[in-house]
Each structure stands twice: as C-alpha cells, then as structure tokens.
Amino acid sequence: MEEDEFYSAYPRVAEEIKIGPPMLTKYERAKLIGARALQLYYGAPPLVDPSIVGSLDPVVIARYEVDNGLLPVTIYRYQKGTGRGQAIPLRLLLEVERRVVGGRIYR
C-alpha cells in the first residue's frame, strides 16, 4: 500500500491534510458563518466581546469568530467513491491560510 493511504484522522501539521485544499474553502467559510450567526441570533453567547468587533450584528460577530479561529470547530472532508474522510481543525486550516495567502483578520 502507498504511504498516502495512511494518514492521521486529525492532522497536526499542514502537510498531513490529504483531502481537499490546505485552507478553508469559501463554501466551508460561508457555512460556518451562517451556522454561527444563527446561533448568535437565537441567544448563544458570543466568544468575543461585541465592542471589540464594533457591531452587534450576529453575522459580523460570526465572521470575526470564524476568521480569527475562535470557534472550536472541526471540518470533516471526505472523498466520494473511496469512503475516506479526514477531520481537520479550523485553527489548522486558518493557520495554513495565513502562512500561504496572508489570511483575513478582521478587527
């Protein structure tokens, strides 16, 4: 069997990301922001002080939380047809994005 067939289900470094791009896709980002904004709208406590964000809008707060890696979330990616999947922590994807493309940090 090839070396690529064995990888950690939870990668520790960017080189261990075997499924999908090594950064958060725009679809994953949109899904996270939408889900978190909905939670905030229904009364979940924000993970950051709204005065730091400068807005009480749930979408703005959710975007800040996602883009700064404050959410304890894991993205699960899978390959169709092979049955292989990989759980990747949000912090790892954002770390790689910041290293590679400069990232997005909203203040």
C-alpha positions, 0 to 999 in steps of 0.5 A, a space after each residue: 500500500 502507498 504511504 498516502 493511504 495512511 494518514 492521521 484522522 486529525 492532522 497536526 501539521 499542514 502537510 498531513 491534510 490529504 483531502 481537499 485544499 490546505 485552507 478553508 474553502 469559501 463554501 466551508 467559510 460561508 457555512 460556518 458563518 451562517 451556522 454561527 450567526 444563527 446561533 448568535 441570533 437565537 441567544 448563544 453567547 458570543 466568544 468575543 466581546 461585541 465592542 471589540 468587533 464594533 457591531 452587534 450584528 450576529 453575522 459580523 460577530 460570526 465572521 470575526 469568530 470564524 476568521 480569527 479561529 475562535 470557534 472550536 470547530 472541526 471540518 470533516 472532508 471526505 472523498 466520494 467513491 473511496 469512503 475516506 474522510 479526514 477531520 481537520 481543525 479550523 485553527 489548522 486550516 486558518 493557520 495554513 491560510 495565513 502562512 500561504 495567502 496572508 489570511 483575513 483578520 478582521 478587527 
